[in-house]
Structure formats: C-alpha cells, structure tokens
C-alpha cells in the first residue's frame, strides 16, 4: 500500500471515528434531555456498570493479548506465518463463549442483587411490583446486549490486528 493511500485510509478512519463519537454524544444528550432525572439516575448508573463490567472482563484480555506485536519471532513462526495467524483467529473466537458465560454470570448477579435489595427495601419504603419487574427486565436486556456485543469481538480483534480503522469505525457506527 502506498504512503498516500495509507494516509488517506487513516484520515478516513479517523474522521469516521470522530463522527461516531459525535453521534454518540448527540444521542446521549437527547437521552438526558428527554428522560426524567429519576428514571435516568435509577437505571443508568447500575445498569451501565453492569454492562461495562461484563464487556471489559470478557474482551479486554483477548484484545490485549491478540493485538500485541511480538518483537521476537522464531524460525517456525517465520516459516509458517499463516498457521500462526489461523491460531490467533481461533483464539479470538474464544471470546464469544466467554462473553456468553460472563453475561450469564452478570445476569445472575443482577437478579440476586435485585432480590437482596427487595428484602432490604421491604423494611423501609416499598416499590411497586411493576417497577421491580421493569428493573429486572432492564438488567436482563443489558446482559443480553453485552452478549450480542461480544459476538462481534473476533471481527474487532481482526480489524485491530490489521489496523483497519475504517472498517472498525463503520461497524461501530452500524452498532450505534
């Protein structure tokens, strides 16, 4: 790839990333303006923490391990680069079942925490049964969303390995 084409690709990927961040900011601001503070505060912090934790635990180890360039290459790796590349692809697909397991664990923890909080709150003020059911369902949906997001992880790792910022930004834009 020529330097000018590489520069153009990098610039396009950077512009797409900036556009993605801008769209995310605008949608976040719209959410803050149209959702009541009570509903936003009640659901936002614990559920975003649940989502962020599940995603971080299930994918960051794979991203760090599989995108790191090794300075030392043995003769076997030099002779058989394709085989090493296939091994890395195979390992990257392990992030999908791990993401499913972590999402299920997060969902179990969320539901058990809700049940624990019910026992504590039953002594004080009572919440309506519908509010509690809605909060539980929101947690289940957040955990499902973390699993769906983990399905794309092997492809994200592949884009990071190849430094294909444009494709990664387009995929994140579609996911937004």
N, C-alpha and C positions, 0 to 999 in steps of 0.2 A: 504494500500500500504506500503510495507516495505521501510525502510530508504534507502537501496541501490538502489532499483528500483526508488524511488523518486529522488535520487541524479542523477541517470543515465538519467532520463527524463529531469531534469533541465539542465544537461550538454548538452544533445542533442538539447534542445530548444535554449540554449544559442549559441551553435555552428551554428544552422540554422539561428539565428538572425544575427550573425556576417557574415555569408556567404551572407545573404540578403543585408546587408549594404555594403559589399564589391562589390557585383554585381551592386548595385545601383551606387556606386562610379565609377566603371569602365564604366558603361553606360553614366553617366554624363560627365566623362572626354572625352569619344568618341564624345559625342554631342558637347562639347566645341571645340574639335579639328577639326570637320568636318563641322560645321555650321559657316557661316560668322559672324563676331562680330556685324555687323549692324543688321542682322536678329535676332540674339540671344538677343541682347540688347533691340530691339524694342518689341519683343514678350515676352521675358522671364519674365521680372520684373512685368509688369502689369497683365499678364495672370496668373502667379504663385500666385500673391497676390489675384487675384480674386478666384482662386481655393482654396487656403489656408483659406481665409476668409469664403467661403461658407462651407467648410468642418468643420472648427472649430466651427462656430456658430451652425451648425446642429447636431454635435455629441458630443462635449465635455461635455455639461451638462448631457447628458444621461450616458456617461462613468463615470463621477464623482459620480453621484447620485446612479447608479446601481451597481457599484463595491465597494462602501464603505461598510465596515463591521460595523454594529451597535453593540455596546457593550451591550446595554440593549435589552433584549428580553422578551416580555410579555408572560404570560401563553398561551394566544391564539395562538401566533406565535409558541411557543414550541409544542403545541398540533397539530397544522396544518401547519407544515413546507412546505409541498407540495403545499398547497394553496398559501402561500406567494411566493414560487418560481415561480408558474404559473403567479402570478400578476406581478412579476418582468420581466418575459419573455414577457408578454403582453405589459407592458410599454416600453420595449426595442424596440418593433415593431413600436412604435410611431415615432421613429427616421427616418423611411423610408418616411412617408408623409411629415414630417418636412423638411427632406433633399430635397424632390422634390420642396417644396414651396420656400425654401432658394435658391435653384438652379435657379428657375424661376425668383426670385427677383434679383439675381446676374446677370442673363442674361439680364433682362430689364435694369438694371443699366449700364451694359457694352454697350448695344446698344444705350442707350440715351447719354452716355458719348462719344461714337464714333460720334454721330450726333452733339453733342455740340462742340467737337474738330474740326469737319469739318467746322463749322461756324467760329471758331477762326482761323483755318489754311487757310481758303479761302482768308483772307486778306493778308496773307504772301505767303509762298510757297504753291503750290498746289501738292497734292498727286494724283497719278493715281487712277482711279476708281477701278482698279483691286486690288491694294494694300489695299485700304479701305475695299473692299469686303472680301479679304482674312483675314484681321484683325478681321472683324466682325464674319466671319465664325469660326475663331480660338477661339474667345470668346464663341461662341455658343457651340463649341465642348468641351471646357474646362468646361462649365456649365453642359453639358450632362455627362461628365466624373465625375464630383462631384456628380451627382445624382446616377450614376452607382456605385460609391464607397460607397455611403450612403446605397445602398441596402444590403451590407454585414454587416452593423453595428450591427444588432441584434445578428449575429453569433459571431462577435468580442467581443461584451459585454458578451456573454455566455462563450467564451474562457477565458476572463479576470476574470469572476466570479469563474470559476472552476480552475483558474491558469493553464490552458492548453497551455503552451508556445509553445510546439512542433506543435500543430495543427495551432495555430495562425501564427507561422513563415512559415509553409508550405503554408498556404493560402496567406500570403503576398508575398511569392515567386512566386506563380502562378499569382498573380495580377501584379507583376513586369514585 
